[in-house]
Structures are given as C-alpha cells and as structure tokens.
Amino acid sequence: MSERHSTERQQLKAVDLHDFEGADVWQEGDERARLRGYFPLSPGTPNAGDVSAEDLMVVSFELEPGNYLPTHRDSNEELLVVTAGAVEATVGDESV
C-alpha cells in the first residue's frame, strides 16, 4: 500500500448505525403517519455522529405495518433499501 493510501485509510472512520438513538416522528392528526427515525450522519441533527458531509444525509427508519411516511420534499436524492416487508414509494406521479 502506498504512503498516500495509508494516510487516507487512517482518516476513515467506521460508524455503527445502530448505536444512534432513534426518534419517534409523527404527523399530528394522523395516527398512521408515524415512524421511528435514526439520523446518524445528518449534519445539524441532534444525536448525529461526528462523521458527516454537507451534501450527504443517511437516514434509517422503521415503519410498523399499516403506517407510512407522509408526503414530503427533500433537498437530497434518496436511495430506499427495504430490509423486511414491502413498501410503495411515489415520486411525482410515479409509484413503485
């Protein structure tokens, strides 16, 4: 390994996403608009890690069957990964 790569490797830091405290998130007046969110790499978010970037946001959340994440707008692109169950996501007029 070159000296440059060795230096870069020393600057990396592993983050266990399950070490962060979750937050209950809900929409007033809608009992089904409820989830548990984790924001470990989101700049400016309480309980966020010290490893973050201005243009990157990592969010993890848990939804109970029948609940949903209300319609919202984000400034960042999103990648959705479902680890159990099934979900429907809508962007504009397209749902998958």
N, CA, C and O atoms as a GROMACS GRO file, in nm:
protein
  384
    1MET      N    1   0.085  -0.118   0.000
    1MET     CA    2   0.000   0.000   0.000
    1MET      C    3   0.089   0.123   0.000
    1MET      O    4   0.185   0.131   0.077
    2SER      N    5   0.058   0.219  -0.085
    2SER     CA    6   0.138   0.340  -0.094
    2SER      C    7   0.118   0.425   0.031
    2SER      O    8   0.021   0.407   0.104
    3GLU      N    9   0.211   0.517   0.053
    3GLU     CA   10   0.200   0.606   0.170
    3GLU      C   11   0.073   0.691   0.161
    3GLU      O   12   0.009   0.717   0.263
    4ARG      N   13   0.037   0.736   0.040
    4ARG     CA   14  -0.084   0.816   0.022
    4ARG      C   15  -0.208   0.738   0.064
    4ARG      O   16  -0.293   0.791   0.136
    5HIS      N   17  -0.220   0.613   0.019
    5HIS     CA   18  -0.336   0.532   0.054
    5HIS      C   19  -0.337   0.500   0.203
    5HIS      O   20  -0.444   0.494   0.264
    6SER      N   21  -0.221   0.481   0.262
    6SER     CA   22  -0.213   0.454   0.405
    6SER      C   23  -0.266   0.573   0.484
    6SER      O   24  -0.339   0.554   0.581
    7THR      N   25  -0.230   0.695   0.443
    7THR     CA   26  -0.277   0.816   0.511
    7THR      C   27  -0.428   0.830   0.496
    7THR      O   28  -0.498   0.862   0.592
    8GLU      N   29  -0.480   0.806   0.374
    8GLU     CA   30  -0.623   0.815   0.352
    8GLU      C   31  -0.698   0.714   0.438
    8GLU      O   32  -0.803   0.746   0.493
    9ARG      N   33  -0.646   0.594   0.450
    9ARG     CA   34  -0.712   0.490   0.528
    9ARG      C   35  -0.719   0.531   0.675
    9ARG      O   36  -0.819   0.502   0.742
   10GLN      N   37  -0.618   0.596   0.727
   10GLN     CA   38  -0.618   0.636   0.866
   10GLN      C   39  -0.725   0.742   0.893
   10GLN      O   40  -0.769   0.756   1.007
   11GLN      N   41  -0.767   0.815   0.792
   11GLN     CA   42  -0.867   0.919   0.811
   11GLN      C   43  -1.009   0.864   0.806
   11GLN      O   44  -1.103   0.934   0.844
   12LEU      N   45  -1.027   0.742   0.762
   12LEU     CA   46  -1.160   0.682   0.758
   12LEU      C   47  -1.206   0.646   0.898
   12LEU      O   48  -1.124   0.616   0.985
   13LYS      N   49  -1.334   0.650   0.918
   13LYS     CA   50  -1.389   0.615   1.048
   13LYS      C   51  -1.515   0.533   1.028
   13LYS      O   52  -1.606   0.576   0.958
   14ALA      N   53  -1.521   0.417   1.088
   14ALA     CA   54  -1.640   0.332   1.079
   14ALA      C   55  -1.746   0.383   1.177
   14ALA      O   56  -1.715   0.429   1.287
   15VAL      N   57  -1.871   0.375   1.134
   15VAL     CA   58  -1.982   0.419   1.217
   15VAL      C   59  -2.086   0.308   1.220
   15VAL      O   60  -2.133   0.265   1.115
   16ASP      N   61  -2.122   0.261   1.339
   16ASP     CA   62  -2.226   0.160   1.352
   16ASP      C   63  -2.360   0.232   1.362
   16ASP      O   64  -2.388   0.298   1.462
   17LEU      N   65  -2.440   0.221   1.258
   17LEU     CA   66  -2.565   0.297   1.251
   17LEU      C   67  -2.663   0.260   1.361
   17LEU      O   68  -2.755   0.337   1.390
   18HIS      N   69  -2.646   0.144   1.422
   18HIS     CA   70  -2.739   0.101   1.526
   18HIS      C   71  -2.703   0.157   1.664
   18HIS      O   72  -2.776   0.134   1.760
   19ASP      N   73  -2.593   0.231   1.674
   19ASP     CA   74  -2.553   0.292   1.800
   19ASP      C   75  -2.625   0.423   1.828
   19ASP      O   76  -2.611   0.479   1.937
   20PHE      N   77  -2.700   0.473   1.733
   20PHE     CA   78  -2.763   0.603   1.749
   20PHE      C   79  -2.905   0.588   1.801
   20PHE      O   80  -2.977   0.496   1.763
   21GLU      N   81  -2.943   0.679   1.887
   21GLU     CA   82  -3.076   0.677   1.946
   21GLU      C   83  -3.180   0.720   1.843
   21GLU      O   84  -3.162   0.821   1.775
   22GLY      N   85  -3.287   0.645   1.833
   22GLY     CA   86  -3.394   0.678   1.740
   22GLY      C   87  -3.486   0.784   1.797
   22GLY      O   88  -3.486   0.812   1.917
   23ALA      N   89  -3.564   0.843   1.708
   23ALA     CA   90  -3.661   0.946   1.748
   23ALA      C   91  -3.796   0.909   1.689
   23ALA      O   92  -3.806   0.871   1.573
   24ASP      N   93  -3.900   0.921   1.770
   24ASP     CA   94  -4.036   0.897   1.720
   24ASP      C   95  -4.078   1.020   1.640
   24ASP      O   96  -4.066   1.133   1.687
   25VAL      N   97  -4.128   0.995   1.519
   25VAL     CA   98  -4.169   1.103   1.429
   25VAL      C   99  -4.313   1.075   1.389
   25VAL      O  100  -4.348   0.962   1.355
   26TRP      N  101  -4.397   1.178   1.392
   26TRP     CA  102  -4.537   1.158   1.357
   26TRP      C  103  -4.595   1.288   1.302
   26TRP      O  104  -4.537   1.395   1.314
   27GLN      N  105  -4.712   1.273   1.240
   27GLN     CA  106  -4.784   1.388   1.188
   27GLN      C  107  -4.910   1.404   1.271
   27GLN      O  108  -4.990   1.311   1.282
   28GLU      N  109  -4.928   1.521   1.328
   28GLU     CA  110  -5.046   1.548   1.411
   28GLU      C  111  -5.174   1.520   1.333
   28GLU      O  112  -5.185   1.558   1.216
   29GLY      N  113  -5.269   1.455   1.396
   29GLY     CA  114  -5.398   1.431   1.336
   29GLY      C  115  -5.405   1.307   1.246
   29GLY      O  116  -5.510   1.280   1.188
   30ASP      N  117  -5.294   1.232   1.235
   30ASP     CA  118  -5.295   1.112   1.150
   30ASP      C  119  -5.218   1.003   1.223
   30ASP      O  120  -5.095   1.001   1.220
   31GLU      N  121  -5.288   0.913   1.287
   31GLU     CA  122  -5.225   0.807   1.366
   31GLU      C  123  -5.138   0.713   1.284
   31GLU      O  124  -5.047   0.651   1.339
   32ARG      N  125  -5.162   0.701   1.153
   32ARG     CA  126  -5.084   0.611   1.069
   32ARG      C  127  -4.957   0.676   1.016
   32ARG      O  128  -4.868   0.606   0.968
   33ALA      N  129  -4.946   0.809   1.024
   33ALA     CA  130  -4.827   0.880   0.979
   33ALA      C  131  -4.728   0.883   1.095
   33ALA      O  132  -4.706   0.987   1.156
   34ARG      N  133  -4.670   0.768   1.123
   34ARG     CA  134  -4.586   0.751   1.242
   34ARG      C  135  -4.472   0.656   1.210
   34ARG      O  136  -4.493   0.552   1.147
   35LEU      N  137  -4.350   0.691   1.254
   35LEU     CA  138  -4.234   0.606   1.232
   35LEU      C  139  -4.130   0.632   1.339
   35LEU      O  140  -4.142   0.725   1.418
   36ARG      N  141  -4.028   0.548   1.342
   36ARG     CA  142  -3.912   0.567   1.430
   36ARG      C  143  -3.794   0.596   1.339
   36ARG      O  144  -3.759   0.512   1.256
   37GLY      N  145  -3.733   0.713   1.353
   37GLY     CA  146  -3.626   0.755   1.264
   37GLY      C  147  -3.491   0.758   1.333
   37GLY      O  148  -3.480   0.786   1.453
   38TYR      N  149  -3.388   0.729   1.255
   38TYR     CA  150  -3.248   0.735   1.300
   38TYR      C  151  -3.174   0.824   1.201
   38TYR      O  152  -3.183   0.802   1.080
   39PHE      N  153  -3.101   0.922   1.250
   39PHE     CA  154  -3.035   1.020   1.165
   39PHE      C  155  -2.886   1.028   1.199
   39PHE      O  156  -2.838   1.133   1.241
   40PRO      N  157  -2.812   0.918   1.181
   40PRO     CA  158  -2.675   0.911   1.230
   40PRO      C  159  -2.574   0.997   1.155
   40PRO      O  160  -2.475   1.038   1.214
   41LEU      N  161  -2.596   1.025   1.028
   41LEU     CA  162  -2.498   1.102   0.951
   41LEU      C  163  -2.563   1.222   0.885
   41LEU      O  164  -2.540   1.249   0.767
   42SER      N  165  -2.644   1.292   0.959
   42SER     CA  166  -2.716   1.406   0.906
   42SER      C  167  -2.668   1.533   0.975
   42SER      O  168  -2.698   1.554   1.093
   43PRO      N  169  -2.594   1.618   0.904
   43PRO     CA  170  -2.539   1.738   0.967
   43PRO      C  171  -2.644   1.822   1.038
   43PRO      O  172  -2.752   1.846   0.984
   44GLY      N  173  -2.614   1.865   1.159
   44GLY     CA  174  -2.703   1.952   1.234
   44GLY      C  175  -2.816   1.882   1.305
   44GLY      O  176  -2.897   1.947   1.370
   45THR      N  177  -2.824   1.750   1.295
   45THR     CA  178  -2.932   1.676   1.359
   45THR      C  179  -2.887   1.632   1.498
   45THR      O  180  -2.777   1.580   1.514
   46PRO      N  181  -2.971   1.652   1.601
   46PRO     CA  182  -2.933   1.606   1.735
   46PRO      C  183  -2.901   1.457   1.733
   46PRO      O  184  -2.965   1.380   1.661
   47ASN      N  185  -2.805   1.417   1.809
   47ASN     CA  186  -2.757   1.278   1.820
   47ASN      C  187  -2.688   1.229   1.693
   47ASN      O  188  -2.662   1.110   1.681
   48ALA      N  189  -2.658   1.318   1.598
   48ALA     CA  190  -2.587   1.277   1.476
   48ALA      C  191  -2.442   1.249   1.511
   48ALA      O  192  -2.388   1.304   1.607
   49GLY      N  193  -2.380   1.166   1.431
   49GLY     CA  194  -2.240   1.134   1.453
   49GLY      C  195  -2.150   1.248   1.413
   49GLY      O  196  -2.194   1.344   1.348
   50ASP      N  197  -2.024   1.238   1.451
   50ASP     CA  198  -1.929   1.342   1.413
   50ASP      C  199  -1.871   1.313   1.275
   50ASP      O  200  -1.780   1.383   1.230
   51VAL      N  201  -1.922   1.212   1.207
   51VAL     CA  202  -1.882   1.180   1.071
   51VAL      C  203  -1.998   1.219   0.981
   51VAL      O  204  -2.101   1.153   0.981
   52SER      N  205  -1.982   1.324   0.905
   52SER     CA  206  -2.090   1.366   0.815
   52SER      C  207  -2.030   1.452   0.704
   52SER      O  208  -1.914   1.492   0.709
   53ALA      N  209  -2.112   1.478   0.606
   53ALA     CA  210  -2.073   1.564   0.495
   53ALA      C  211  -2.189   1.659   0.467
   53ALA      O  212  -2.304   1.627   0.493
   54GLU      N  213  -2.157   1.775   0.414
   54GLU     CA  214  -2.261   1.875   0.390
   54GLU      C  215  -2.366   1.828   0.290
   54GLU      O  216  -2.484   1.863   0.303
   55ASP      N  217  -2.326   1.749   0.190
   55ASP     CA  218  -2.419   1.709   0.084
   55ASP      C  219  -2.465   1.565   0.097
   55ASP      O  220  -2.526   1.512   0.004
   56LEU      N  221  -2.440   1.501   0.210
   56LEU     CA  222  -2.478   1.362   0.230
   56LEU      C  223  -2.564   1.352   0.355
   56LEU      O  224  -2.535   1.414   0.457
   57MET      N  225  -2.669   1.274   0.345
   57MET     CA  226  -2.756   1.252   0.460
   57MET      C  227  -2.793   1.105   0.464
   57MET      O  228  -2.840   1.051   0.364
   58VAL      N  229  -2.772   1.039   0.576
   58VAL     CA  230  -2.811   0.899   0.592
   58VAL      C  231  -2.922   0.894   0.695
   58VAL      O  232  -2.906   0.941   0.808
   59VAL      N  233  -3.034   0.837   0.656
   59VAL     CA  234  -3.150   0.827   0.744
   59VAL      C  235  -3.197   0.683   0.739
   59VAL      O  236  -3.204   0.622   0.633
   60SER      N  237  -3.230   0.631   0.854
   60SER     CA  238  -3.287   0.497   0.862
   60SER      C  239  -3.416   0.510   0.941
   60SER      O  240  -3.421   0.584   1.040
   61PHE      N  241  -3.519   0.439   0.898
   61PHE     CA  242  -3.641   0.444   0.978
   61PHE      C  243  -3.714   0.312   0.975
   61PHE      O  244  -3.698   0.231   0.883
   62GLU      N  245  -3.795   0.292   1.077
   62GLU     CA  246  -3.877   0.172   1.092
   62GLU      C  247  -4.023   0.213   1.084
   62GLU      O  248  -4.066   0.309   1.149
   63LEU      N  249  -4.099   0.139   1.005
   63LEU     CA  250  -4.243   0.162   0.992
   63LEU      C  251  -4.316   0.036   1.037
   63LEU      O  252  -4.283  -0.074   0.993
   64GLU      N  253  -4.413   0.053   1.122
   64GLU     CA  254  -4.498  -0.060   1.159
   64GLU      C  255  -4.593  -0.087   1.043
   64GLU      O  256  -4.628   0.006   0.970
   65PRO      N  257  -4.636  -0.212   1.024
   65PRO     CA  258  -4.732  -0.242   0.917
   65PRO      C  259  -4.855  -0.151   0.926
   65PRO      O  260  -4.912  -0.133   1.034
   66GLY      N  261  -4.894  -0.093   0.813
   66GLY     CA  262  -5.009  -0.003   0.809
   66GLY      C  263  -4.974   0.143   0.826
   66GLY      O  264  -5.054   0.230   0.791
   67ASN      N  265  -4.854   0.173   0.878
   67ASN     CA  266  -4.811   0.313   0.893
   67ASN      C  267  -4.737   0.359   0.768
   67ASN      O  268  -4.701   0.277   0.684
   68TYR      N  269  -4.715   0.489   0.756
   68TYR     CA  270  -4.646   0.541   0.638
   68TYR      C  271  -4.572   0.670   0.670
   68TYR      O  272  -4.600   0.738   0.768
   69LEU      N  273  -4.477   0.701   0.584
   69LEU     CA  274  -4.405   0.828   0.589
   69LEU      C  275  -4.485   0.927   0.507
   69LEU      O  276  -4.506   0.904   0.388
   70PRO      N  277  -4.532   1.037   0.566
   70PRO     CA  278  -4.614   1.133   0.492
   70PRO      C  279  -4.538   1.193   0.372
   70PRO      O  280  -4.415   1.193   0.369
   71THR      N  281  -4.613   1.242   0.276
   71THR     CA  282  -4.554   1.309   0.161
   71THR      C  283  -4.468   1.424   0.210
   71THR      O  284  -4.508   1.501   0.297
   72HIS      N  285  -4.349   1.436   0.152
   72HIS     CA  286  -4.255   1.541   0.192
   72HIS      C  287  -4.161   1.570   0.076
   72HIS      O  288  -4.156   1.496  -0.022
   73ARG      N  289  -4.085   1.678   0.089
   73ARG     CA  290  -3.984   1.715  -0.010
   73ARG      C  291  -3.849   1.716   0.059
   73ARG      O  292  -3.834   1.766   0.170
   74ASP      N  293  -3.750   1.660  -0.010
   74ASP     CA  294  -3.613   1.658   0.040
   74ASP      C  295  -3.523   1.732  -0.057
   74ASP      O  296  -3.550   1.739  -0.177
   75SER      N  297  -3.416   1.788  -0.004
   75SER     CA  298  -3.320   1.855  -0.091
   75SER      C  299  -3.217   1.757  -0.146
   75SER      O  300  -3.145   1.789  -0.240
   76ASN      N  301  -3.211   1.638  -0.090
   76ASN     CA  302  -3.114   1.539  -0.134
   76ASN      C  303  -3.184   1.429  -0.213
   76ASN      O  304  -3.304   1.407  -0.198
   77GLU      N  305  -3.107   1.360  -0.300
   77GLU     CA  306  -3.160   1.242  -0.366
   77GLU      C  307  -3.171   1.132  -0.262
   77GLU      O  308  -3.102   1.135  -0.160
   78GLU      N  309  -3.259   1.034  -0.287
   78GLU     CA  310  -3.279   0.927  -0.191
   78GLU      C  311  -3.257   0.792  -0.255
   78GLU      O  312  -3.286   0.772  -0.373
   79LEU      N  313  -3.206   0.701  -0.177
   79LEU     CA  314  -3.194   0.562  -0.213
   79LEU      C  315  -3.271   0.486  -0.106
   79LEU      O  316  -3.236   0.495   0.012
   80LEU      N  317  -3.374   0.412  -0.145
   80LEU     CA  318  -3.455   0.339  -0.049
   80LEU      C  319  -3.412   0.193  -0.048
   80LEU      O  320  -3.404   0.130  -0.154
   81VAL      N  321  -3.384   0.140   0.069
   81VAL     CA  322  -3.348  -0.001   0.084
   81VAL      C  323  -3.444  -0.061   0.186
   81VAL      O  324  -3.450  -0.016   0.300
   82VAL      N  325  -3.518  -0.160   0.144
   82VAL     CA  326  -3.615  -0.226   0.232
   82VAL      C  327  -3.552  -0.356   0.279
   82VAL      O  328  -3.514  -0.441   0.198
   83THR      N  329  -3.540  -0.372   0.411
   83THR     CA  330  -3.476  -0.492   0.466
   83THR      C  331  -3.577  -0.599   0.505
   83THR      O  332  -3.541  -0.716   0.520
   84ALA      N  333  -3.703  -0.561   0.523
   84ALA     CA  334  -3.808  -0.658   0.556
   84ALA      C  335  -3.941  -0.597   0.518
   84ALA      O  336  -3.963  -0.477   0.535
   85GLY      N  337  -4.031  -0.680   0.466
   85GLY     CA  338  -4.163  -0.631   0.429
   85GLY      C  339  -4.163  -0.574   0.289
   85GLY      O  340  -4.075  -0.604   0.208
   86ALA      N  341  -4.261  -0.491   0.261
   86ALA     CA  342  -4.275  -0.428   0.129
   86ALA      C  343  -4.323  -0.285   0.149
   86ALA      O  344  -4.396  -0.256   0.243
   87VAL      N  345  -4.282  -0.196   0.059
   87VAL     CA  346  -4.324  -0.057   0.065
   87VAL      C  347  -4.359  -0.008  -0.074
   87VAL      O  348  -4.319  -0.069  -0.174
   88GLU      N  349  -4.434   0.100  -0.081
   88GLU     CA  350  -4.460   0.170  -0.206
   88GLU      C  351  -4.406   0.310  -0.191
   88GLU      O  352  -4.431   0.378  -0.091
   89ALA      N  353  -4.330   0.353  -0.291
   89ALA     CA  354  -4.273   0.489  -0.289
   89ALA      C  355  -4.326   0.564  -0.410
   89ALA      O  356  -4.343   0.506  -0.518
   90THR      N  357  -4.352   0.693  -0.392
   90THR     CA  358  -4.403   0.776  -0.501
   90THR      C  359  -4.314   0.897  -0.519
   90THR      O  360  -4.279   0.966  -0.423
   91VAL      N  361  -4.276   0.923  -0.645
   91VAL     CA  362  -4.202   1.043  -0.681
   91VAL      C  363  -4.278   1.105  -0.796
   91VAL      O  364  -4.292   1.046  -0.903
   92GLY      N  365  -4.328   1.227  -0.773
   92GLY     CA  366  -4.412   1.291  -0.875
   92GLY      C  367  -4.539   1.211  -0.893
   92GLY      O  368  -4.612   1.187  -0.797
   93ASP      N  369  -4.565   1.170  -1.016
   93ASP     CA  370  -4.685   1.090  -1.045
   93ASP      C  371  -4.657   0.941  -1.055
   93ASP      O  372  -4.747   0.863  -1.086
   94GLU      N  373  -4.534   0.901  -1.030
   94GLU     CA  374  -4.494   0.761  -1.047
   94GLU      C  375  -4.477   0.690  -0.912
   94GLU      O  376  -4.406   0.740  -0.824
   95SER      N  377  -4.542   0.576  -0.897
   95SER     CA  378  -4.529   0.495  -0.776
   95SER      C  379  -4.467   0.359  -0.811
   95SER      O  380  -4.499   0.301  -0.914
   96VAL      N  381  -4.381   0.312  -0.727
   96VAL     CA  382  -4.320   0.178  -0.743
   96VAL      C  383  -4.329   0.103  -0.614
   96VAL      O  384  -4.284  -0.011  -0.607
   0.00000   0.00000   0.00000
